[in-house]
Amino acid sequence: MTNESTENKNTTEESTAALTPEELLAQEIIDQAEEQVEVQHVYAHDVISEEQEKINELELSLSAAQATVNDQKDSVVRAKAEVDNIRRRSAQEVDKARKFALEKFAAEMLVSVDNLERALQNIDQEDESNKGIIEGVELTLQSLIASLEKFGVKGVDPQDQPFNPEFHQAMSMQEVEGVAPNTVIAVMQKGYELNGRLIRPAMVMVSKAAPAVDTTA
């Protein structure tokens, strides 16, 4: 190894000795330029490494910021959905309270309706002296029913309709020839709804099937 280095050194010295002064000057300039290029290359490599590290740090910071923004966006969306749900439920509760706030009042008014209807049923319709009374009671009843209907109160009169336990209350059952079983054959007291909600079932009489006849006897 030492012999090879010595030989290279000797060869370089011999090459240099063979050059003219102008060529030696040019060679020195070239050597200096190569050294400067190598120094600049090392410096540029160091600078690029530092810049790359900064870029990597900035990219990490950007990724973290984007993740934070996405989390906050999701939180805002969830919060908005919750607010919308609360607002919708509140509107439904207010609407329900508005619709059924008159339930107790309507129930009390129905007592007056029942009394007026019973009065018309029990008064002697053939007696001319009762004509004025009958007209007055009918007008009062019609006016009261019209007022209740304005607030969503409607009567349930299931005469000749199939019995429905959700809207009717069976008071008795009776066999009726020619009438299908479970048919309302008489309405003892009309039922009423408030905005589609039953506040009083209709009291009815319902038909029932005739007992089977034993034909084997």
Buried (B, 14 or more C-beta within 10 A) or exposed (E): EEEEEEEEEEEEEEEEEEEEEEEEEEEEEEEEEEEEEEEEEEEEEEEEEEEEEEEEEEEEEEEEEEEEEEEEEEEEEEEEEEEEEEEEEEEEEEEEEEBBEBBEEBBEBBEEBEEBBEBEEEEEEEEEEEEEBBEEBEEBBEEBBEEBEEBBBBBBBBEEBEBBEEBBBBEEBEEBEEBEBBBBBBBEBBBBBBBEEBBBBBBBBBBBEEEEEEEEE
